[in-house]
Amino acid sequence: MKGLLYKELVQNKAMLAVMGFACVFLSVALGIFPFISDEADVSDDTAFTMMIMMFVSILDYFILFCFQGNFIQADELKKWAYFITSTPETAEGQIRSKYFLIVLCDMAVLIWTYVFETIANIFQGSQTGIISVSALLFFLHLFLSAFDLPFMIRFGTKGGNMAHTITLLILVAVAGIYFLFGDLSIFGTTDQFFDKIMKFLNGENSDGSILILGLFVWASAGCYYLSYKLSCRFYLKGVEYYAK
Amino acid sequence: MQNKKLEWKRVIIFLILSYLIAYIPEFILGNQMGNIENWTDPKLSVLVLFITYSPALAVVLTRYITKEGWKDSYLHLNDKGNLKYYLLSVFYLTITGIGFGMIMNLMTGKSILQGFSLIRFIGTYLYVTALSVPLGFVTFGEELGWRGYLYPKLEKLIGTPLTIIIGGIVWGLWHAPLTVKGHNFGTDYIGFPYTGMLLMSIYCIATGAFLMWLVKKTNSVWTSSIAHSVNNNAISAIGFTIASEIQEDEITQMQSALVMMMFQFIICMIFMIFLIKINKNQNLPAES
């Protein structure tokens, strides 16, 4: 696995650099927003900084989710697929290195969020603590990837990306319809919404919501593992869909 | 002989560096800001990360200075066939949290599970343990230094039981500037701050034994990083879910820390026996 992981890092170094740059650039671009804002009270507002931090974290995971297909695509060659299956590593090692690379990227985003939040707090004098939110997003990303990756492996990245895009479009459409016509009173006003987030960060959750969160994080990890097992099974079937 | 001398030299360089890198910012902060409850400046989170990574930094510098290279770095995951140890690193120390909560209830005159909500307990338990896994990157710095470098070296030089004791004391004293400023125990207790430093060392001896056992079993510091993260992030959260009705003025920080440490000491010392057993088994062929 060590060797395959090294191969992944070398093979995808350009993509990793682009993703890293995108994450850092977006974070910095959003992070300096409070400084250039006309509203004087915003620049030292902890709630506002927190909102920016959370947005940055969501965007970083979203970038990872959008680009992770490239890690799979990089090895879409029939010759490589049959070769790696014949080695002692087998298809399992190949899939394992891909899944592990995605977790590594997830960890990098989590660490970056921590570092960036610290830097932002120093400059803005605020005291935010969104690392637990970022860790929760870490599991959310694993959960979404668990459904995304087996499709890419079974039907090739072309087919997988189609499923990926359709799913995203459906989600966006459902969210759009809900925000246009649905009941938004559950979110309350902006202040109430942030109050809820602050309560969540301070651990003031109802019994039911904390149970759902607890089950969700472990279910995400479990789904990711099952997805890996499923992908191992699908690997050779997906070779039929490779162009070369 | 030459090898032993070199190993001692490496241990000493590592210790000097890891203490210096951690102590200097801690002393400056302590002088400027007073007790730990005043350490609210956001700049501190950079320093905290820097301090927690000081043993890792010391490993890098020691390996570079002594031209040691990166052999036996314990950096590999080695997860294949070691899933049970990874699971143990996530769940084992949570026993402390459960015991701590129950004893705290009894100490304050409540029934053992007074105010206990099973749904809240399960939710909190699952949530904090899961989140502690990715947050292991915070404790990784310490683990790379202590369990990934100091403990294996000491074990070769002075044997397993002494490594657990001396390693634990070294690890405990490394926390001393924080203990002096009220970390873990507060400042309101008999023999402050020396009692706190002594207790911290005892706690580190016991916890260190478990973490060392994990590293020995998996040859990876990742398991101990996860267990350390669970220790820092999950235990008290789990404990206070059980002891949810305890008010702040009912129990002092020292009392609650003592209960937690007592429990941790009991559940971790078992591993000292395991470690000595492993060592004996490993030495058998050489002795015969």
Contacts between the chains, C-beta under 8 A, distances in Angstrom:
chain1	res1	chain2	res2	distance
A	1	B	80	7.7
A	2	B	76	7.1
A	106	B	134	7.5
A	107	B	134	6.4
A	107	B	137	6.4
A	110	B	134	5.5
A	110	B	135	8.0
A	110	B	137	7.0
A	111	B	137	5.6
A	114	B	49	7.7
A	114	B	137	8.0
A	114	B	138	7.9
A	117	B	45	8.0
A	118	B	42	7.1
A	118	B	45	4.6
A	118	B	46	5.3
A	118	B	49	7.3
A	119	B	46	8.0
A	121	B	42	3.5
A	121	B	45	6.8
A	122	B	42	5.5
A	122	B	43	5.2
A	122	B	46	6.9
A	125	B	42	6.7
A	126	B	42	6.8
A	127	B	40	6.8
A	127	B	42	5.6
A	131	B	135	7.1
A	132	B	131	6.2
A	135	B	131	4.7
A	135	B	134	5.3
A	135	B	135	6.0
A	136	B	131	7.3
A	138	B	134	5.1
A	139	B	130	6.8
A	203	B	237	7.6
A	207	B	117	5.5
A	207	B	119	4.4
A	207	B	120	4.3
A	207	B	123	6.7
A	208	B	119	6.9
A	209	B	123	7.9
A	210	B	119	8.0
A	210	B	120	6.1
A	210	B	123	3.6
A	210	B	124	5.8
A	210	B	127	6.1
A	211	B	119	5.1
A	211	B	120	7.4
A	211	B	122	6.1
A	211	B	123	3.5
A	211	B	126	7.9
A	212	B	123	7.4
A	213	B	123	6.6
A	213	B	127	5.0
A	214	B	122	6.5
A	214	B	123	4.1
A	214	B	124	6.8
A	214	B	125	6.8
A	214	B	126	3.0
A	214	B	127	4.0
A	214	B	130	7.3
A	215	B	123	7.6
A	215	B	126	6.2
A	217	B	126	6.7
A	217	B	127	6.1
A	217	B	130	3.8
A	217	B	131	6.8
A	218	B	126	5.3
A	218	B	130	5.5
A	221	B	130	6.7
A	221	B	133	8.0
